[in-house]
């Protein structure tokens, strides 16, 4: 089976879908009889500058295009060479071009929406999305042979869009480095500097975007934490909300937390393991996450987690006992952080429970087999490719 993965961009700045693609395709490539290739663009912020040599690919051929025109031309020339097209994300022209090319070539395609059919996503630029839906995206969505949801919540979102094709609930896995990278518990404290002292460090690690709840949930929550703790905010500002970094800094100052919070900015992808190692707790207070890979990454490093019930990987937190799941509420987040910090021995036990669960349930080799099963069912004609469903 020859599979083409299509994704609009893969630079680390674009978050979960871009970073999860590489361990996913590498694990699929390790299975017998499967050949993977990736078609994407060189987009990396304000200008195209990504190179194939920059990518952490493993046994996966990558076709990196400098713009939409060469992207579309490559598809027209090569789409029939593949048995199936796997499209990652929605609401963008590259994936729309890919769906159209697959239908014209009579090739089945699957879609991993990456949260793009959630209520939160619909609410952003609602009028434009509604117009684009009826003009373009509705046909693409309803022409898919199957869907890859990463959580029960995302499965419900997909069904709400009128999809009648099979939807497979398959979580995201964890790359081997999550477990194999040597621990470095001092790295985070050194990055925070003298202000952290010997206080326990609470970690937020993700893109700085309003949906992550940093300014309106995390900062108010941390101001209410009773323990004498320090907060490390790690991550770059999302390109779509360039002013949000300043919003976060104003919230820190407004709550009188300047001496108890370090905004560290983005870190190299490989350093995130060390960031988890130095944290007493990891917190992701998001308003919406179709999965939240960073949560299971923290679990893999043995770090107890606090997440909101809008982070769809919360089911794994509950199943593992690796942390707390709370509403999107500053008071609830503060209480959960205090409980972890007040009982260090219990926090260690939670972290270990999360680590064991992640190792046994979220291994990419195990999950890749389920993805390939989805491909096989689509290829077997479970539904006809390219049929728009009412």
C-alpha positions, 0 to 999 in steps of 0.5 A, spaced: 500 500 500 502 506 498 500 512 502 500 520 501 500 524 507 498 531 505 499 537 510 499 544 509 505 545 513 510 541 518 514 547 521 514 546 529 511 553 530 505 550 527 504 545 533 501 538 534 499 536 527 505 538 524 509 535 530 505 528 530 506 527 523 513 524 523 513 519 529 506 517 525 509 516 518 515 513 521 511 508 525 507 506 519 513 505 515 515 500 519 509 496 518 510 490 512 507 492 505 506 500 507 510 506 503 509 513 506 510 519 502 509 526 505 506 532 501 507 539 504 509 546 503 516 550 506 511 555 510 515 557 516 512 563 519 512 570 514 516 566 509 518 559 506 524 557 509 524 550 511 528 545 508 527 537 507 534 536 511 530 540 517 525 535 518 525 529 523 523 524 517 525 517 518 524 512 512 519 517 509 520 521 502 518 528 503 516 533 497 516 540 500 513 545 495 515 553 495 507 555 494 500 552 492 502 552 485 507 547 485 504 543 490 497 543 485 502 541 479 505 536 483 499 533 485 496 533 478 502 529 476 503 524 481 496 523 485 495 516 481 501 513 483 498 512 490 493 507 493 490 512 498 491 520 500 491 521 508 489 529 509 491 532 515 487 538 517 482 542 514 480 550 512 486 551 508 487 551 500 493 545 500 488 540 503 482 542 499 486 541 492 488 534 495 481 532 496 479 535 489 485 531 486 483 525 489 476 525 487 478 527 480 483 521 480 478 516 483 483 515 489 480 514 496 482 519 501 481 519 509 481 526 513 484 527 520 481 534 522 486 535 527 480 539 531 478 543 525 471 541 526 470 543 533 465 548 536 471 552 537 474 552 530 467 554 527 466 560 532 473 563 529 471 567 523 464 564 523 462 568 517 468 566 512 468 559 514 460 558 513 461 561 506 467 557 505 464 550 507 458 551 502 463 553 497 469 548 498 469 544 504 463 541 505 464 537 498 471 535 501 469 533 508 463 529 505 467 525 500 472 522 504 472 515 505 474 515 512 475 519 518 481 519 523 478 522 530 483 522 536 478 522 541 471 521 542 469 528 543 472 529 536 468 523 533 462 527 535 464 533 532 465 530 526 458 527 526 455 533 527 458 536 521 453 531 517 459 526 516 456 519 514 463 515 513 466 511 518 470 515 523 475 511 527 477 513 534 485 512 534 489 517 539 495 520 537 501 516 540 508 518 543 515 518 539 520 513 542 524 519 545 519 521 550 521 515 554 528 514 551 531 521 552 535 521 559 532 525 564 535 532 566 531 535 572 535 541 572 534 544 565 528 547 567 530 551 573 536 553 570 532 556 564 528 560 569 534 563 573 535 565 580 527 567 581 525 560 581 530 559 587 528 552 590 520 553 589 516 547 585 515 549 578 509 549 575 510 548 567 505 550 561 508 548 555 504 550 548 503 555 543 501 562 546 494 562 543 488 565 546 484 558 546 490 555 551 487 559 556 494 562 559 492 569 560 484 568 562 485 562 566 492 560 568 495 566 570 488 568 575 489 560 577 496 561 579 495 567 583 490 563 587 495 558 588 496 557 596 503 554 595 509 558 594 511 555 587 514 558 580 510 558 574 514 557 567 511 559 561 514 555 555 512 556 548 512 561 542 507 566 540 502 563 535 502 566 528 495 567 528 495 571 534 501 575 534 499 580 540 497 574 545 504 574 548 503 581 550 496 580 553 500 574 557 505 579 560 500 584 562 496 579 565 502 577 569 503 584 571 496 585 573 496 579 578 502 581 581 506 575 579 512 578 575 517 575 580 513 568 580 513 567 573 518 566 567 516 567 560 521 563 556 519 563 549 520 557 544 525 552 546 528 546 541 523 540 540 528 536 543 528 540 549 521 539 551 523 532 555 527 536 560 522 541 561 517 536 563 523 533 567 524 539 572 516 540 573 512 539 579 506 539 575 504 540 568 498 544 566 494 545 560 488 550 561 485 550 554 478 552 552 479 547 546 484 541 544 482 536 539 487 531 543 493 535 546 499 531 545 503 535 550 499 532 555 501 525 554 508 527 553 508 530 560 505 523 562 510 519 559 516 523 562 512 522 569 510 529 570 503 529 574 498 533 569 492 538 570 488 539 564 481 542 563 475 537 560 476 541 554 482 538 552 480 531 549 486 527 551 483 528 558 480 521 558 487 518 558 489 522 564 483 519 568 484 512 565 491 512 568 490 516 574 496 521 572 493 527 574 487 531 575 481 533 570 477 540 571 473 545 568 475 551 565 475 555 571 481 558 574 479 556 581 478 549 579 485 549 576 488 553 582 485 547 587 488 542 583 495 545 582 495 546 590 493 538 591 499 536 587 504 541 590 501 539 597 502 532 597 509 530 593 509 523 594 502 522 591 504 527 586 510 522 584 505 516 584 501 520 579 506 521 575 509 514 575 502 511 573 501 516 567 508 514 565 506 506 565 499 508 562 503 512 556 508 506 555 503 501 554 497 504 551 500 510 547 506 507 543 506 509 536 507 502 533 501 499 536 497 505 534 500 505 527 497 498 526 490 501 527 491 507 522 493 502 517 487 498 518 483 504 517 486 505 510 485 498 509 478 498 510 477 505 506 481 501 500 476 495 500 471 500 498 467 500 505 465 507 502 465 509 495 471 515 494 469 522 492 461 521 493 458 527 497 453 525 502 447 529 504 
